[in-house]
Amino acid sequence: MHTNNTITICGAGIAGIATAYYLLKKDRNTQIILIDKNQPLSFTTSKSGENYRDYWPEENMRSFISDSILLMKELKLKYEDASFDMINSGYNFVSHNSEKKVFDTNLLSDSKKYFEEITDNNVIQNNHSYLDKNIKKIVTVKNAGRIDVYALGSLLLREAKKMGLKQIEGEILDINKKDSSFNITLNSKQTIKTSKIVIAAGPFINNIAKMLGFQFPISNTLQRKFIIPDPKKIIPKNMPFTIYADSQFLNWSNDEIDFFSSDQKYKWLLNKFPGGLHIKPDSEGIKLGWAFQTEHTKATWSIPKMDLFPQVVLKGASNFIPELSEYENNIPSPLIEYAGHYTRTKENWPLIGPAKEKNIFVIGALAGYGTMASCAAGKLCATYILKETKLPKYAKYFHPQRYEDTVILKEISKINNDGQL
């Protein structure tokens, strides 16, 4: 297969699909091919938390995500009933400490644009009676809520196909450069000749990059979530996405502490756990997650389960929503556990733009925010591929060669909160 101007996107997650959509919106004369070994949107994208928020600690990320939210709203207006759910239900960060600095508001002259703080206990209890009575502070991100990621991705894929996108299901085994083009070999023994390559392979971006002779400075961690029914109706259906901002030791019984102390396999349960435990209502009941696993791991297609993960999360969650303790030792069924990779750079900014090697581009390292960032990320990647000169101000911060810029490196060195949940 060969055309004189073919762009092949390696990876059919939300980022790769968004790139295809915005490429074709800008230029329908180019042949775009989308390759993945699995069905589109079926791997990391399917493990999304399906949330969005415009507040981030750094201005570049705030502008980037704000642009993406606007693009999603444009899609909803354009395609109306055929689009996707996007509900501004808010984010609530809660704390037992009224002095807790959930965000450094001193960095923002217009902080009220992004969030509001509530420290009046009567207001907290009247409006959020499910919270522990000793919760002293709520910080609400205003422009935030939930998205149906599968519907969003399906819309972009469907419209891209209408504009000429060719989708191929197959595993990429090798990529060789020949003259000014690339030969991509698939497990079906099919060879695709292409003039440009976009690496959009999620946690596997370095697998593709290695075939081309280089690597990106990224790491992968496993982040887990689960969904359970809520037969006791503890979590209101209109509850905002709620994040516990405080670190904590879990409230184990004396017998449990003695047992965990005596067994190396379970000693980790006595450690101090970080803030960031999050809960939101789901159509099936309650969705819960906690990104306390920070060990770097090799990306794999088969993801192992973690012993006691639901029990640990429910134990932590009952610290700020006490009624959830009723589910700790009697978890409602069906229990649906799943996990996905967080692929990220050290500073948690994405990689979007051209690699050092000519005609190779990357869109990735979208750890924990791939859904909300996908539209702006795909549009920015398309802008680079088509050699358009008008770039948003934040583009330079996400460029793969940013680590050669001393000014940007200095800014990276000052980061003390990367915004990850």
C-alpha distance (Angstrom), angle and dihedral (degrees) to the residues before:
residue distance angle dihedral
M1 . . .
H2 3.77 . .
T3 3.77 141.6 .
N4 3.77 126.6 172.4
N5 3.80 92.2 -115.6
T6 3.80 110.8 31.9
I7 3.79 126.2 153.7
T8 3.79 115.8 -163.5
I9 3.79 119.6 -161.1
C10 3.80 114.0 -156.1
G11 3.80 105.9 -150.6
A12 3.81 132.6 36.6
G13 3.78 100.1 -146.8
I14 3.79 121.5 120.1
A15 3.85 92.3 -79.7
G16 3.81 95.1 51.9
I17 3.80 92.5 44.9
A18 3.82 92.4 48.3
T19 3.81 89.4 51.1
A20 3.80 90.6 52.3
Y21 3.81 91.4 48.5
Y22 3.81 95.3 50.9
L23 3.80 92.8 42.5
L24 3.79 90.6 55.6
K25 3.80 92.2 43.3
K26 3.78 87.7 58.2
D27 3.83 100.2 36.8
R28 3.80 124.8 14.1
N29 3.80 93.5 175.8
T30 3.79 93.0 75.4
Q31 3.80 121.6 86.0
I32 3.82 108.8 -124.3
I33 3.81 119.5 -164.8
L34 3.80 122.7 -169.6
I35 3.82 117.1 -160.2
D36 3.79 130.4 -172.3
K37 3.80 133.6 150.5
N38 3.81 89.2 -134.8
Q39 3.77 136.7 42.6
P40 3.83 114.1 -72.6
L41 3.82 116.7 -85.5
S42 3.81 91.2 9.2
F43 3.81 105.0 115.1
T44 3.82 125.9 40.0
T45 3.81 93.6 -6.1
S46 3.80 90.7 57.7
K47 3.83 88.9 58.1
S48 3.79 93.4 57.2
G49 3.78 121.5 133.9
E50 3.84 85.3 -134.5
N51 3.79 95.3 -136.7
Y52 3.78 138.2 127.5
R53 3.83 136.4 -163.0
D54 3.77 132.5 167.4
Y55 3.82 96.8 -149.2
W56 3.83 116.9 95.1
P57 3.81 129.2 154.5
E58 3.83 94.4 -113.5
E59 3.78 125.3 59.6
N60 3.81 93.0 -133.6
M61 3.81 91.3 58.1
R62 3.81 92.3 44.1
S63 3.81 91.0 53.7
F64 3.79 92.6 43.3
I65 3.80 95.9 51.3
S66 3.82 92.1 40.1
D67 3.82 88.7 56.2
S68 3.79 90.0 49.4
I69 3.81 92.6 50.3
L70 3.82 89.4 51.7
L71 3.80 90.5 50.4
M72 3.81 90.7 51.2
K73 3.78 90.2 50.3
E74 3.82 89.3 50.5
L75 3.80 89.4 53.1
K76 3.79 90.9 51.1
L77 3.79 91.3 51.1
K78 3.79 92.7 46.9
Y79 3.80 99.3 46.1
E80 3.83 98.9 27.8
D81 3.82 111.7 176.8
A82 3.79 92.3 11.7
S83 3.79 92.2 59.4
F84 3.82 129.8 72.7
D85 3.79 143.3 -82.4
M86 3.79 115.6 -88.1
I87 3.79 112.0 169.9
N88 3.79 123.8 -176.4
S89 3.81 95.5 -140.1
G90 3.82 96.1 145.1
Y91 3.79 136.5 -131.1
N92 3.80 119.5 -98.5
F93 3.80 119.0 -161.9
V94 3.82 107.7 -165.6
S95 3.79 131.5 -166.2
H96 3.78 140.1 179.7
N97 3.80 87.8 -141.3
S98 3.81 118.6 75.0
E99 3.82 89.5 -160.2
K100 3.80 93.4 52.9
K101 3.81 111.7 128.8
V102 3.78 99.9 -140.6
F103 3.81 88.3 168.9
D104 3.78 129.0 11.5
T105 3.79 97.0 -114.5
N106 3.81 90.7 -179.1
L107 3.80 88.0 75.2
L108 3.79 92.0 60.8
S109 3.78 124.8 65.8
D110 3.82 88.9 -173.9
S111 3.81 98.2 41.0
K112 3.82 92.2 139.6
K113 3.79 87.9 65.0
Y114 3.79 89.5 65.5
F115 3.79 107.4 31.8
E116 3.77 148.4 -3.6
E117 3.80 129.7 -140.0
I118 3.80 124.8 -139.3
T119 3.80 120.5 -166.3
D120 3.81 99.8 155.8
N121 3.81 104.4 112.6
N122 3.80 93.2 -154.2
V123 3.80 91.7 54.1
I124 3.80 91.3 46.7
Q125 3.80 93.5 50.8
N126 3.79 95.7 41.2
N127 3.80 93.2 51.4
H128 3.81 99.9 32.0
S129 3.80 106.7 29.3
Y130 3.81 92.0 160.7
L131 3.83 90.0 69.7
D132 3.79 123.1 92.9
K133 3.79 110.1 -87.4
N134 3.82 90.4 -121.8
I135 3.79 95.0 59.7
K136 3.80 102.2 123.8
K137 3.78 103.8 -178.5
I138 3.79 141.5 34.5
V139 3.78 123.1 -174.1
T140 3.80 111.2 -166.1
V141 3.79 121.4 -159.7
K142 3.80 102.4 -147.2
N143 3.80 104.3 -158.4
A144 3.78 96.4 51.8
G145 3.75 140.9 101.1
R146 3.76 144.4 114.5
I147 3.81 135.6 -47.6
D148 3.79 133.8 -163.2
V149 3.79 95.9 -124.3
Y150 3.79 96.3 -174.1
A151 3.80 91.7 52.7
L152 3.82 90.9 46.7
G153 3.80 92.5 49.7
S154 3.80 92.4 43.8
L155 3.81 90.4 52.5
L156 3.80 92.6 51.2
L157 3.81 91.7 46.0
R158 3.79 93.7 47.3
E159 3.79 93.2 49.4
A160 3.81 92.4 44.2
K161 3.81 89.8 53.8
K162 3.81 89.6 51.5
M163 3.81 87.1 55.5
G164 3.81 92.5 51.2
L165 3.81 107.8 -84.1
K166 3.81 113.1 159.1
Q167 3.81 114.8 -149.0
I168 3.81 122.1 -157.9
E169 3.79 125.5 -173.7
G170 3.79 109.6 -148.2
E171 3.78 144.9 108.7
I172 3.79 117.6 -102.5
L173 3.80 108.5 -128.3
D174 3.79 100.7 172.6
I175 3.79 144.2 -4.7
N176 3.78 122.8 -154.7
K177 3.76 127.9 -176.2
K178 3.78 116.2 -134.6
D179 3.78 119.9 -179.3
S180 3.82 105.7 -50.3
S181 3.80 97.1 -19.9
F182 3.81 141.4 60.0
N183 3.79 131.7 -121.6
I184 3.80 113.7 -146.1
T185 3.80 115.6 -162.2
L186 3.80 117.9 -155.8
N187 3.80 129.6 -161.4
S188 3.81 87.5 -108.3
K189 3.83 85.9 64.7
Q190 3.79 87.9 -114.1
T191 3.80 114.6 140.8
I192 3.76 122.1 -149.7
K193 3.78 119.6 -160.6
T194 3.78 112.1 -153.4
S195 3.78 138.2 170.8
K196 3.82 96.5 -148.3
I197 3.80 135.2 26.4
V198 3.80 127.8 -154.0
I199 3.80 114.7 -163.4
A200 3.81 105.9 -148.1
A201 3.79 98.2 148.6
G202 3.81 99.1 132.2
P203 3.81 110.1 -145.4
F204 3.81 89.1 2.6
I205 3.81 98.0 59.3
N206 3.80 90.6 113.5
N207 3.80 91.0 51.4
I208 3.80 87.7 61.5
A209 3.82 93.8 38.4
K210 3.81 90.6 53.4
M211 3.81 89.6 59.3
L212 3.80 86.8 57.7
G213 3.80 94.7 47.2
F214 3.80 105.3 -102.0
Q215 3.82 144.1 73.1
F216 3.79 136.8 -138.9
P217 3.85 122.8 -130.5
I218 3.80 96.2 -110.3
S219 3.78 137.9 125.9
N220 3.80 134.3 -160.7
T221 3.78 129.5 -137.7
L222 3.79 128.0 178.2
Q223 3.78 116.2 -116.5
R224 3.77 119.8 -169.0
K225 3.78 135.9 -156.7
F226 3.77 136.8 171.3
I227 3.78 139.8 -165.1
I228 3.79 126.0 -143.9
P229 3.80 133.4 174.8
D230 3.79 116.8 -104.2
P231 3.82 103.9 -141.0
K232 3.82 92.3 164.3
K233 3.83 90.6 52.0
I234 3.81 92.5 -129.3
I235 3.80 95.6 152.0
P236 3.82 115.4 58.9
K237 3.80 113.6 -129.2
N238 3.81 89.9 -126.6
M239 3.82 95.0 50.1
P240 3.81 111.7 130.5
F241 3.78 119.5 -120.6
T242 3.81 97.2 -77.7
I243 3.80 124.7 -153.3
Y244 3.79 125.0 -172.6
A245 3.80 105.3 -136.6
D246 3.83 97.8 -166.0
S247 3.78 128.9 88.5
Q248 3.80 114.1 -128.8
F249 3.78 149.7 -178.3
L250 3.79 110.4 -126.3
N251 3.79 117.1 -109.5
W252 3.81 100.0 -117.3
S253 3.81 123.4 168.4
N254 3.81 119.3 -108.7
D255 3.80 90.4 -105.6
E256 3.80 91.2 51.7
I257 3.79 91.3 48.6
D258 3.82 91.1 51.4
F259 3.80 91.3 49.3
F260 3.82 95.3 46.7
S261 3.81 90.8 46.4
S262 3.79 91.5 55.5
D263 3.80 96.9 48.9
Q264 3.81 121.0 65.5
K265 3.80 90.4 -155.4
Y266 3.81 92.0 63.5
K267 3.81 103.7 32.3
W268 3.78 90.2 101.1
L269 3.80 88.7 70.7
L270 3.82 88.5 71.1
N271 3.80 93.2 56.3
K272 3.77 123.7 105.8
F273 3.79 108.7 -95.9
P274 3.82 122.4 -144.1
G275 3.78 127.1 -117.1
G276 3.78 119.1 -98.9
L277 3.81 103.1 84.7
H278 3.78 104.0 151.7
I279 3.78 137.4 -164.1
K280 3.77 134.9 -179.0
P281 3.80 137.0 168.2
D282 3.79 114.4 -98.6
S283 3.79 133.2 -168.5
E284 3.81 87.2 -109.8
G285 3.81 94.8 46.1
I286 3.83 121.8 -84.8
K287 3.80 130.7 -3.5
L288 3.82 116.3 -154.2
G289 3.80 134.1 -179.8
W290 3.78 141.5 165.4
A291 3.80 123.4 -171.2
F292 3.79 97.4 -151.1
Q293 3.80 93.4 130.4
T294 3.79 106.3 93.3
E295 3.80 101.4 159.1
H296 3.79 113.6 122.2
T297 3.78 112.5 -116.9
K298 3.77 137.5 -175.2
A299 3.78 112.2 -103.9
T300 3.80 111.4 -108.5
W301 3.79 134.1 175.1
S302 3.80 91.9 -133.7
I303 3.80 112.3 60.5
P304 3.83 119.1 -159.9
K305 3.78 123.0 -134.7
M306 3.79 121.9 -114.1
D307 3.80 119.3 -129.1
L308 3.81 115.1 -116.8
F309 3.80 95.7 -0.1
P310 3.84 95.6 136.0
Q311 3.81 91.4 44.7
V312 3.80 91.8 50.5
V313 3.81 93.4 48.4
L314 3.80 93.5 46.9
K315 3.81 90.1 48.4
G316 3.80 90.0 52.9
A317 3.81 93.1 42.5
S318 3.80 92.7 53.7
N319 3.81 87.2 63.0
F320 3.82 89.8 73.2
I321 3.83 101.2 18.7
P322 3.83 100.1 39.4
E323 3.81 97.8 -172.5
L324 3.81 89.9 66.0
S325 3.81 86.9 74.5
E326 3.82 85.2 80.0
Y327 3.81 88.1 71.1
E328 3.82 97.8 46.6
N329 3.79 97.7 89.4
N330 3.78 96.6 23.2
I331 3.79 107.3 41.9
P332 3.81 110.8 -167.8
S333 3.78 116.1 -118.2
P334 2.90 144.3 -91.2
L335 3.80 91.9 50.5
I336 3.80 110.6 -168.0
E337 3.81 113.5 -162.8
Y338 3.77 123.7 -175.5
A339 3.78 139.3 160.3
G340 3.77 138.8 -162.5
H341 3.77 138.4 -174.9
Y342 3.77 123.2 -96.4
T343 3.80 102.9 -148.7
R344 3.76 109.8 -167.6
T345 3.77 148.2 152.6
K346 3.79 118.6 -120.4
E347 3.82 92.2 -97.4
N348 3.83 92.3 40.1
W349 3.79 95.3 -119.7
P350 3.81 116.2 134.9
L351 3.79 128.1 -111.4
I352 3.80 109.5 -121.4
G353 3.78 125.1 158.7
P354 3.79 144.1 33.4
A355 3.79 122.5 -16.5
K356 3.80 119.1 -137.7
E357 3.78 89.6 -97.8
K358 3.79 113.1 81.1
N359 3.82 118.3 -101.3
I360 3.80 94.6 10.0
F361 3.80 119.4 115.1
V362 3.78 135.1 179.0
I363 3.79 136.0 -153.0
G364 3.77 112.7 179.7
A365 3.82 151.0 88.6
L366 3.81 89.3 93.8
A367 3.80 93.9 150.7
G368 3.77 112.1 -175.0
Y369 3.80 95.3 -15.8
G370 3.80 104.8 62.6
T371 3.79 94.3 116.7
M372 3.79 96.8 49.5
A373 3.82 93.0 41.0
S374 3.80 99.5 42.0
C375 3.80 99.3 96.3
A376 3.81 96.6 48.3
A377 3.81 90.7 40.6
G378 3.80 92.9 50.5
K379 3.79 92.2 46.4
L380 3.82 92.1 48.8
C381 3.80 92.1 48.6
A382 3.81 90.2 49.8
T383 3.81 89.7 50.2
Y384 3.81 90.6 56.8
I385 3.82 94.2 44.9
L386 3.80 92.5 52.1
K387 3.82 90.6 46.3
E388 3.78 95.0 -121.7
T389 3.79 111.7 167.4
K390 3.80 100.8 -150.5
L391 3.80 105.9 90.3
P392 3.82 130.5 169.1
K393 3.80 116.4 -106.0
Y394 3.79 92.2 -109.3
A395 3.83 93.6 56.7
K396 3.81 94.7 90.3
Y397 3.81 91.1 56.2
F398 3.79 91.9 58.4
H399 3.81 97.7 40.4
P400 3.84 111.8 121.0
Q401 3.84 89.8 -125.6
R402 3.80 94.9 53.9
Y403 3.80 91.0 110.0
E404 3.81 88.3 71.9
D405 3.82 91.0 59.2
T406 3.82 110.2 90.5
V407 3.81 93.2 -160.7
I408 3.80 92.6 54.7
L409 3.80 91.5 43.9
K410 3.79 88.9 55.3
E411 3.81 90.1 52.8
I412 3.80 90.9 48.5
S413 3.80 90.8 52.5
K414 3.82 90.4 58.8
I415 3.82 95.6 55.0
N416 3.81 112.7 116.5
N417 3.82 98.8 163.1
D418 3.79 120.1 39.6
G419 3.80 95.2 -174.4
Q420 3.79 96.0 -121.2
L421 3.80 119.7 148.4
